[in-house]
Amino acid sequence: MSQRKEMLMKNMEFVAYEGLNGKPGFQMTLHKSKEGRYYLYVACFRHNGFNIIDVTDPYHPTPSKWVEGPWVKEGIKDGQSLPKIQSGDGYLITAHGGTMDVLHGTPKGNTLPFWGGMMIWDIETDPMNPKLLGKFECKGMAGVHRFFYNGGRYVYCVGNKPGFLTFILRIIDIQDPTHPVEVGSWWADNQYRANKPGGGHVAFGSKEFLEMATVHAVTVKDDICYAAVANFGACQIDVSDPTNPQLIGYLPMNPPFGGGAAGMSIHTYMPLGDLPYAVVSTEGERPRYFSNENKDGLFKKLVTQPMNTIGIVETTDPTNPSLISIFPYPEVPVGYTHGKNFNIVDGVRVPFGPHNLFDAFGKDCYEPYKGLIYNCYFGAGLRVFDTTDPFIPKEIAYFMPPDPEVDLFNNEDGTLLPGSKIAITEDCLVDDRGFIYVDTFQDGLYIVKLKMEDSYENLCL
């Protein structure tokens, strides 16, 4: 198949592009200063740091500024990653953890030292020059992968903790940002190491790790933590008393969805505005890791693969959440050059599915939920769905960036990414002006906008 050089769009218009200093983007956050300026902060999948872009004028974003994160040891400039970033009340929170040879291309064996935890920065004083205020360390395994914060006293951290297997929920009080402290935590039963025969260590990214319960992503609204707990369920946890979180109810999702050679079997679980519904997703995987020549290992040749999807959960009875609908398969556009669907890419079976939903809500600078769900698929680009009728989700728009021309990172022998150079999107964020920010796996940042020939409400009809 030929490399695609054109963008593919439906009900979208292209606004601008920014190269992110050649550092592949991952999670993003937006800060609106007291002067009314908009600053986008873009965490990195591969490198230790984040980019800052002034997007006050989205049609002409300022050149990105790269802020390198602290290194754990002098003279060692690899092995550290900064995957997650969120902001609120003038603070920027960053997640820190290690890298994996099979995902990031760092030297085999994962022997490079790293610091795991989260850091708190002041961005109100000078948004382009964050000032580090404090750190909270999460020892063990991979540090911190994700968390939820949109302002207030508590950060809901998804991190490691001594004595526990995989990521658990840790509630961190940042009332004094220079000395953050844990006030409570929650975990699925078999995550407590003493419950495991022998209490042994589980290697991050191993088959055993991928089949264990692990908290992956959390969202908090009205003292309820919506937690995506892989291999356990989509959970609702009462955090009204942050010192004593209590499980209210949960919905098992895998099987039949997710798992196999894909990412987290439950990736995201979040409420839909003030409605008695939530959206849940399972995670696919980046198709470039797979090839027909790989016979074993994490990314071996696939024969079958469980379905990965997005769904709507009814939460009217929070003790018994129920899956009521599944999102449609993304439309394959005319002009797509890698096959008839997204599950077989240039003849290679891949674990296709969604990745990051736009879940950074609760701040005035973000678009509030009003019927639209935004998701970045690994191989199908940004997709926008109308969920005004939660029983019948409908795709209304998409944006697929062009295929990348170069690899922004690889491993030492150039074998990290054996598949075709296809466009892979990572995260999306929507501001209160309707501008959509989409970052990519091996490219930069794209800014797009729904074609507003009519109102959102009429577009969704």
QUIHUZI-V148209 format. One record per residue. N is the residue number from 1. SS is DSSP state (2 for helix, 1 for strand, 0 for the rest). Layout:
# QUIHUZI-V148209
n:ss
N:SS
N:SS
This chain:
# QUIHUZI-V148209
n:ss
1:0
2:0
3:0
4:0
5:0
6:0
7:0
8:1
9:1
10:1
11:0
12:1
13:1
14:1
15:1
16:1
17:1
18:1
19:0
20:2
21:2
22:2
23:0
24:0
25:1
26:1
27:1
28:1
29:1
30:1
31:1
32:1
33:0
34:0
35:0
36:0
37:0
38:1
39:1
40:1
41:1
42:1
43:1
44:1
45:0
46:0
47:0
48:0
49:1
50:1
51:1
52:1
53:1
54:1
55:0
56:0
57:0
58:2
59:2
60:2
61:0
62:0
63:0
64:0
65:1
66:1
67:1
68:1
69:0
70:0
71:0
72:0
73:0
74:0
75:0
76:0
77:0
78:0
79:0
80:1
81:1
82:1
83:0
84:0
85:1
86:1
87:1
88:1
89:0
90:0
91:1
92:1
93:1
94:1
95:1
96:1
97:1
98:1
99:0
100:0
101:2
102:2
103:2
104:2
105:0
106:0
107:0
108:0
109:0
110:0
111:0
112:0
113:0
114:0
115:0
116:0
117:1
118:1
119:1
120:1
121:1
122:1
123:0
124:0
125:0
126:0
127:0
128:0
129:0
130:0
131:1
132:1
133:1
134:1
135:1
136:1
137:1
138:0
139:0
140:0
141:0
142:0
143:1
144:1
145:1
146:1
147:1
148:1
149:0
150:0
151:0
152:0
153:0
154:1
155:1
156:1
157:1
158:1
159:1
160:0
161:0
162:0
163:0
164:1
165:0
166:0
167:0
168:1
169:1
170:1
171:1
172:1
173:1
174:0
175:0
176:0
177:0
178:0
179:0
180:0
181:1
182:1
183:1
184:1
185:1
186:1
187:0
188:0
189:2
190:2
191:2
192:1
193:2
194:2
195:2
196:0
197:2
198:2
199:2
200:0
201:0
202:0
203:0
204:0
205:0
206:0
207:2
208:2
209:2
210:2
211:0
212:0
213:0
214:1
215:1
216:1
217:1
218:1
219:1
220:1
221:1
222:0
223:0
224:1
225:1
226:1
227:1
228:1
229:1
230:1
231:0
232:0
233:1
234:1
235:1
236:1
237:1
238:1
239:0
240:0
241:0
242:0
243:0
244:0
245:0
246:1
247:1
248:1
249:1
250:1
251:1
252:0
253:0
254:0
255:0
256:0
257:0
258:0
259:0
260:0
261:0
262:0
263:0
264:0
265:0
266:0
267:0
268:1
269:1
270:1
271:1
272:0
273:0
274:0
275:0
276:0
277:1
278:1
279:1
280:1
281:1
282:0
283:0
284:0
285:0
286:0
287:2
288:2
289:2
290:0
291:0
292:0
293:0
294:0
295:0
296:0
297:0
298:0
299:0
300:0
301:0
302:0
303:0
304:0
305:0
306:0
307:0
308:0
309:0
310:1
311:1
312:1
313:1
314:1
315:0
316:0
317:0
318:0
319:0
320:0
321:0
322:1
323:1
324:1
325:1
326:1
327:0
328:0
329:0
330:0
331:0
332:0
333:0
334:0
335:0
336:0
337:0
338:0
339:0
340:0
341:0
342:0
343:0
344:1
345:1
346:0
347:0
348:1
349:1
350:0
351:0
352:0
353:0
354:1
355:1
356:1
357:1
358:0
359:0
360:0
361:0
362:0
363:0
364:0
365:0
366:1
367:0
368:0
369:0
370:0
371:0
372:1
373:1
374:1
375:1
376:1
377:1
378:0
379:0
380:0
381:1
382:1
383:1
384:1
385:1
386:1
387:0
388:0
389:0
390:0
391:0
392:0
393:0
394:1
395:1
396:1
397:1
398:1
399:1
400:1
401:0
402:0
403:0
404:0
405:0
406:0
407:0
408:0
409:0
410:0
411:0
412:0
413:0
414:0
415:0
416:0
417:0
418:0
419:0
420:0
421:0
422:0
423:0
424:0
425:1
426:1
427:1
428:1
429:1
430:1
431:1
432:0
433:0
434:0
435:1
436:1
437:1
438:1
439:1
440:1
441:0
442:0
443:0
444:0
445:1
446:1
447:1
448:1
449:1
450:1
451:0
452:0
453:0
454:0
455:0
456:2
457:2
458:2
459:2
460:0
461:0
